[in-house]
Amino acid sequence: MTRISAIARGFGSLALLLGLLIGAPLALTSWVGWPLPTSAPDISSLERALRSGISDDVIVKTLAVIAWIAWAQIALAITAEVVAVARRRPSVHLPVMPGFQAAAGRLVASVAMMAAALSPTAAMASPAPPTPVVALVAPAAAPVEVVTAAPPAAPDPTPAATPQVARPTVVVERHDSFWAIAERTLGDGYRWREIRDLNVGRTMNTGDVIQPGSDLVHPGWILELPTDATPGLASPVATNTPVETSEVTVEPGDSFWSLAEEQLAASTGVDPTDGETAPYWFTMIEANQDRLVQPGNPNLILPGQQLCAPAVPGAQPAGGPVLTEPPAQVETPVPSEHAPPVSSEVEPPRDDPPPTLAVPSTQLVPAPTVVPPVEQDSSPHVEKAAGAPVAIVGAGMLSAVLAVGATRTVRRRRRQASTRTPGISAAPTPDDARDLHRRLLAEADDLSVDDLRRCLGELAQALAATGTEARPRIIQHGSDHLDVFLQEPNDSTPEGWQSHNDGALWTLRNGSAVDPESDEICAAPLLITLGRPDEDGQLYLDLEAEGLVALTGDTEAATGIARSLLAELALTPLADTLEVIVIGDLAPPEAKTLDHVTIAGSWDDVLDDVKSWVQHTHEALVENGWPNAF
């Protein structure tokens, strides 16, 4: 974003703030006046009100009282944010309506950034002279040797080389901005440009390159900070520093991700965020490449296995902090020109899929065993592919979505076979799969699946119209109800929905009243079945909302569940463009004939495709301003 656009946005935010603080009360005063009664009502007036009903004037004044209460909360939130910016401290959380303080914070921050852009010091700023830097001594860090030359006979115009200094870094969290990071790490939001300028030209782990005029940051980015920053969990990135490792023993239920979280929490004393865990998780996988049970597959680790745990960057050694005497001050010649700052580039973590089930590309946990293929008719004049959907269902538990998807796939393939080879019928269902095929036909409730699809579509449209970031996580669908458990509680329910448990659960009765559309895209294409709570109900989990699903416990049980997920996702009628990537030998041989399944031997075979998909998805969400994919 250029300086002109930043100023324009700041003026727009300032106008909106003035309209909220001054325009709203003036409008209420001029249109409604004093909304509260000036005297206590007597019995006769109450009797008249009961006989004649509530007048329009009472309704208008009641709405005015509600508007005054909302305005008071907005004014309080704006005042708190202005005071926080003036004091250069984080704002205090206020008990106001959800979204009021966050919106006020963005408006005030935009005005503050405009003021910084218009200030004379910002317009005419010149590079600051070099300042002495005190470097923190990290565990096992190589000593910094300062070499000075003898006083020359004549002044040397060549500037002295600036020694490489390890800069601290910070991981961007949700709802962060350059201003918020500057306030948190430097104590001064007006220094946000220093952070941006230090990172201009750097490629982030999302593939984005920070531009000179940019003022947007995204969660998970690792930004370099000025040397006087205090980033908390972030630590200086030292170059050419030997990495200490320790041994950890895998316990039942562990994964590389959970082990990385435990190591970070033990080293820093606080629970890490996903953005802080991802770089260390990748480092831990790289350090254990020679210890993997299956080469190239970090998903499979076994209880009792010994793994390397690299030292956490910036963590103190077990014996406590290392105390060193400050080095003697050495005079160095002042360079005639300011040397460019030397920064240590942080290699961005690769966008590898998580260690187990990752969505939305839906990679599945590799299995140590192979499902034997189902024998089929070997007649050369018969299409075999039509029986594959029924064969693969044998690897998963039966559900309504799976039954509908499998039966629709069988019908479609038989139509395709009859079209390609007129007069030759498709292969019948194998003898050992006919019982399963009959169960599929009995369980295939097309009306129920179509109703679920329409209800979720209406919910997604209603949430998009109101700008609500809520999305379903767990869904229970029955013949006369739809219960949605949200990722985060929200009381702003759309029309027709009821809120329960403080906004954590939404309920819709009697399904959707909208006629079905054949080309309608499902808002939640990655639903998988968790079970059946009652005879006519299905319980689903949205993998896209969950983000990461780890299967832990008994290997055979986990393998069976993974195959169930594979079968349901490969045949789901809720998604037309879904791509399921299977690593290893989890999938039965029949799976390779399905349209949406890709089988790869290792992550390296699909790494470029996954990275490209992640980048395009991220760009689409940012460009359209979508909070999520629902």
N, C-alpha and C positions, 0 to 999 in steps of 0.2 A: 504494500500500500504506500503511495507517495505522500509527501508532506501535505500537498493540497487536499488530497482525499481525507487525510487524518484531521486536518483543520475543518473540513466540511462536516465530517462526522461529529466532531466536537461541538460545532455550532448547533447541529441538529439535536444533539443530546442536551445542550444547554437550553435550547428552546423548549424541549419536552419537559425538562426539570422545572423551568419557570411556569410552564402551563399547568403542571401538576400542583406546584406549591401555591401559585397565585391565581391562575385561571379557574381551577376547579372550585375553590371556596367562593370566588366572586360570582361564578355562575349559579352555584347553589343559593347564595344569598339573594341574588336578583330574581331568580325564577321561583324559588320556594319560600324564602324568608326563614324566620325562626321556626324550626320543625316541631319543637316541643310545646306542649300546652302551657299557657301562662298562669293557669289556675287549676285547682283540683276540681274534677267534674262532680256535680251533685247528683242526687238520686234521680231527679226528673230528667236530666240530660241523658243518664244511662238508660232510663226507660224509653225515651224517644229513640235512642240509638238501637235498642233491641227491637222496637216496632218497625222502624224505617230501614234498618240495615246499616252497614258501614258505608259512609260516604266516600266519594272519590278523593276528597281532600285529605282524609285520614290515610288512605293508601299512599298518596303522593308524599305526605310528610313522613310516613314510615320508611319509604324508600330513601327519602332524603337523610334520615337518621343513619341508615345503613351506609349511604355514600359518605357521610361525615366520618363514620368510624373507619371506613377504608382509607379515606384521605388522611386521617390522623396516623394510621399505621405507615402509610407511604411517606408522610412527612418525617416521622420518627426514623424510618430506615434511611432516608436521604440524609438527615442530620447526622446519624451515626457514621455513615460512610464519609461525609465531608470532614467530620472531626478526625476520623482515622487517617485520611489523606493529609490533613493539616498537621497532625502529630507524627505522621510517618510511621504508624503502627498498624498492625492488623485490626480490623473492625471487630466489635463485640457482637456476638450472635444475639438477635432480638427475637422475642416470641411473637412474631407477626405472621400474617398469612403466608403460606408457601409461595415462593417466587418473588415476593415484594422486595426483600433485602438483596437478593441476587440481581434483580433488575436495577435496583438503585445503585448497587456497586458498579455495574457495567456503565451506567450513565455517568456517574461521578468519575470513574476512571477515564472514560472517553474525554470528558471535559478537562481533566487534569493533563492528559496527553496533549490535548490541543493547546493548553496554556504553556506546556513545555515547548511545543513546536513554535509558538509565537514569541517566546521569551528571547531577548537579545542575546543572552549567553548561548542559547541553543542555535541561533542563526549564525553567530560569529565565533563559534567554539573552535579552538585550535588544539592540536594534540598536546597533552600534558607532558611535562618533562619526565624523564625516567626517575622513578622513586625506588629507594632501597626496599628489597623484598626479603621477608623472613620466611624461609621455607620450613614447613613442618617435617620432622624426621619420621618416616614411615618404617615399619618393621622390615629389617633386612635390606634397607635402601642403601644404595651405593653412596659414599660420601661425596659431597660436592666440593671440588677443589678449585679455589680461586687463584689464578696466576696473574701476577702483576709484573710489568716490565720495568726495567730501570728507567729513571728519568731521562728522556731523550735530550740530545743537545739542542734540537730545534723542535718546535711544536709540530706534532703529527696531525695533519687535518683528517686522517682516516678515522672514522668512528670506531670505538671499541666494540667488539662482538658481544652481543647480549647473551648471557648464559641461559640455557634452557631451564625454564621454571615450570614445575608441575602445577597446573591450574586446577582448582576445585571444579567439580561438576555437580549438576543437579538433574534429577529425573522429573520431567514435567508430569504433573498430576491432572486429574479431571478439573475443569473449570479454571485452569491456570492461565495466566497471561504474562507477558514480559513485565508489566507493571507489578503484578502480584509477586512474581519471583524476585524482582528487585527489592520490593518491600521486605520480603521474607529473608533474603540472604544478604542484602546490603544495607537494610534499614532505611532505604530512601527510594521511593518509587520513581523519582525523577531520573534515576540512573539506569532506567530500563534500556536506553539506547546503547549503553556500554555492553550489556549482555548480548543484545542483538548484533552489534558490530563485531563482537568477538566470534560469533558463529556464522557470519555471512559467508556463503560459499560452501559450508559444510553439508554433507549429505546425512540426513537422519535415517533412523532404522526403518522408517516407512517409505523410504525412497525419495522424500521431498528434499529439495535443496533450499536453504534459507537465502532469500533475496535481500538486497540492500533496503528496499522499502517495505518489507514484510513486518506485520505486527501480530501475526497469528502463530500460536503454538498448538501442538497436539499432544495428548497423553502418550507417555512412553518415550518421548524425545529425550536425549541426553545432551544438555547444553553446558558449554564451558562458561565459567564465571570469572570475574576479576579476582586477583589474588587476595584481596582483603575481604572476600565474601565468607560468610559462615553458613554453609548450606545444610547443616544438620546431618542427615543420612548420607548425603553426597560426600565424596571424598576426592582428594587430589589424585589425578591420574599421573602416575609416575612412569617414566619411560625407562626401558632397559633395567627394570627391577626384577630380581629373581622372585618367582612365585612359590611360596611355601604351600605345601599340601598336607592334608591329614587323611586318615583312613576312617571311613564310616561303614557300619554294618547294616545291610538292608534288613528291615523288619517287615513282617506281613503287612500289606497295605501301602508300602512305600512306593514312590515313583521319583524320577529325577526332579520333578517340579516340587514335590513335597519336601524332598531332602534339601533342595536349594532354599526353600522358604525357611526350613529349620536352621540351616547354617547362617543365613542372613539375620534371622531373629536372635540367634545366640550371640552373634558378633556385635550387633547394634543395640540390642535390648528392646527393640520395638518390632511389631509385625510389619514386614515389607509389603509394599503395593505390588500389583502385577507388573507395572512398568519397571520397578526396581528388581524384581525377581528374574525377569526375562534375560537380561545380559548375563547374570551369574549362572542361570540355568543352562544357557548355551555354552558358557565356559566349562561348566562341570561335565557336560556331555562330551565336549572335545577332549577333556583330560582323561576320559574313560573309554576312548575308542578301542583300546586294546583289551578291555575287560568286558566288553559286551557279550552276552550269551549268543546273540545272533549279530554278526558284523553288519554295521550300518543300520541297526534297529535298536534305538535307545528305549523303546517302549517296554521291552521284556527284561525285567530284572527279577532275581529270585531271592527269597529270604535266606539270610546267611551270607550273601555275596558281599565281598569287600570292594568298596568303591573309593576313588580319590575325591577329596573335597578341597579344591583350591582355596587359598587364603582369600578372605573377603577384602577387596580394596578398601584401604583406610581403616581397617579394624585394628585394635590394639592387640599386641601379643599377650600371651597368657600371663606373663610376669608383670603386666602393667605397662604404662607408657614409658618410653625410653627418654631419660633426661640427659641432655647434652648441654655443654657450656656454649654460650653464644660465641660465634667466631669474632675475631678481632676485626674492627672496622678497617676497611681498605679503601683508600681513595682511588677513584678511577677517573680518568679524564672524561669530561662531559662531551658527548658527541656533538658535532656541528649540525647534524641532521638527526631527526628522531628516527631511530631504527624501527622497522615494523615489528609488532609483537610476535613472538614466537610461541606457538601453541602446539600442544601435543594432541594430535588427532586421535579421537577415540574411534576404533573400528566399530561401525554400527552392527548391532546383533542381527544375524540373519533372520529373515522372516520364515524360519522353519516352522512347520506345524508343531503344536504342543505334543507332549510325550504320549498321549493316549488318543482319545477321540477328539478331533478338532473340527469345529464347524466354522463357516458353512460348507467347506469342501468335503467335510465328513470323512476324514481318514479314520480307519478302524484299527483296533489293536491286533497285531499279528498273532496268529495262533500257532502252537507248536505241532499241531497234528493236521492231517488232511482228511476231509470228508470223502469217503469213497463214492465214486460216481454211481448214479442210478442207471441200471441197465435199460437200454431202450432198443426198440426195433431197429435192426440193421438193414432194413430194406432200402435199396438205393433210390427207389421212386417215391420216398416219403420224406416230408419235411420233419426233421428232428427238433428244430428250435422251438416248436410250439409246446413241447413238453418241458422245456427248461424252467419256466416259472414255477411249475408245480414241483419239480425236483428240488429247486433251491429253497422252497418254503419248508421243506423237511428240516432245514437247519435252524428254523426260528419258531417261536411260539405263535400260535394263531391269534389274530386280532381282526377287528372289523376292517381297519385300513389295509392290513396285509391281505385279507381275503378279497376285498374289492379290487385292490391293485393287481393281484395275481389273476383273478378271473378276467379282468379287462385286458390284461396282457395276453392271456391265452386266446381270447376272442380276436384280438387285433392280429396276432400272429397267424391264426388260422385263416383270417380273411386275406392277409398278405400272401399266404401260401397258395390259397385257391386262385388268387389273381395272377401270381407268377406262373403257376402250373395248372392251367384249366383242365378239368377232368380228373385230376389226381387229388385225392383227399389228403388232409394233413394227418400227421401221426397221431394215433389215439394215445390217451394217457397210459403210461406203463402200468402193468398189473399191480406192482407193489406200491403204486402211488394213487390208485383209484379211490381207496378209502379217504385219503387226504384230499383228493379232488372233490369228493362229495361233501366233505366237511367245509371246504372252501366255498362251495356253492351255497351251502346252508348258512354260513356266517356272513356272506357278502351282502351287507346292508347298504346298497347304493344310496338310498334316500337319507340315511343317517350321515353318511360321509359328505354328501352334497350339502346337507343342512349345516354341518360343522364348517364347511368351507365358506358358505354364505355368511354365517354368523361372524366368523373371524374377519371376513372382508368388510362387513358393515362396521365392526368395532375398529378396524384399522382406519377406515375413512373418517369415523367420528373423532378418533384421537388426532388424526392429522389436521382436521378442521379446527380443533381447539388448540393445537400446538402442544398437546400433552406428550411427555416423553415416556409415559407408562407403556409397558408391553407385557403380554402374558408369559409366564414361565411354566406353570403346570395347569392343565386343562382337564376338567371332568365333564364329559358330554353324555347326556341321556336323552330319552325320547321326549321329555318335557322340560329340560333344563340344560343350561350351560354354565358351569362354574369356572371362573378364571382366577388363578392365584398369580398376582402380579410380582414382578421383580422387586419393585419398591411400592410401599403403600401410597394410595392416591384416592382422595375422596371425590374428585371431580368426575363422576360417572356420566357417560352419555345417556341420552334419552332411552328409557326402557330398561336400563340396568339398575341393579340395587347394590349398594355397598355394605359390606360386613367386615367385622374385625378391624375397625379403624382404617378402612380403605385397602386392606391387604387382599380381600376377596370380593370379586364382582360376580353377580348372578343375573342371568337372563332367562326368563320363563317363556315356554312355548315356542322356542326357536325363532327362525327368521320368517318375515312375511314377504320377502322380496322373491320374485320369480328367479329361478336359476339361469345362469348364463354359461354357455358351453366354453367360452374363451376367457372366463374369469380366472385371474391369477390368484392363487391362495396366498394369504398374508403370512402364513406360518407353514412353509413347505417342509420343514424338518421336524415334524411331530413324530415321536416314537411312542409306542404303547408301553405303559408301565404295568398295567393290569386291568382287572375288571372289578370295580368295587361292588357292583350289583348286576343283576341279570341283563338289564338293558343299557348299562353304562360302560364307558371306556375312560380310562385315565391315561393322559398323554403328558409327555415332557417335551418342551420345545428346545431342541439342541442348539438352535441359533441363539436363543436367549441365554442358555446355560453357558455357552462359550467353550467349556472344557469339561469333558466327562471322563473320569478315570475308573477303570474296572479293576478292583482289588479283591484279594481273597483267593479261594481255590482256583487253580489254573483251569481245570476242566469246566468249572461253573462259569468263570469269566469268559472262556472261549465260547461256550454255548450262548451266553448273552450277547457277545459280540457278533456271532453269526445270526442271531435273531435280529439285531439292529441292521446288519447288512441286508438280510432278506427284506425287511420292512422298507428300508430306504431305497433299495434297488427297484422295488415294485410299487412304491407309494403312488396313489392317484392324486396326491396333493401337490405334486411338483412335476413340471414338464421339462425343465432345464437343469435338473439336479445332476451333479456328477459325483459319484462315489468312488474314491480312490482307496484301493485295498493294498496294503503293503504286506508282503510275505505270503504265507500259504493258508491264510484264513478262509478264503473263498473256495467253495467246491468248484469242480471243473465246469459245471453248467453255468456259473456266474459270468464267464467271459462272453457268453452269447447275449447277455442283456445289454440294452441300449445305454444305460447310464452308469455302467460299472467299468472302471479301469483298474487292471491288476498290474502292479509294479513290484520288482524285486527288492528295491530299496528306495529311501527318500531321495537319493541323488537323481533317480530317473525322472522324478516329477517336480524337482525343486524349482526349476525355472517357471513351469506352468503355475505352481502355487504362488510364487512371488508375483508373477504378472497379475494373477487374479486378485491378490491382496491389494496391489497398487491400484488397479482399476476400480475395485469396490470402494476403497478409501476415497479416491477422487470423486466418485459418484455421490457418496454421502456428503462430502464437504461442499461440492458444487451446488447440490440441491438443498443444502441446509437441513438434511434429515438427521434427527437425533439417533435413529437406529434403522434397521432394515424392515421393521414391522409395518 
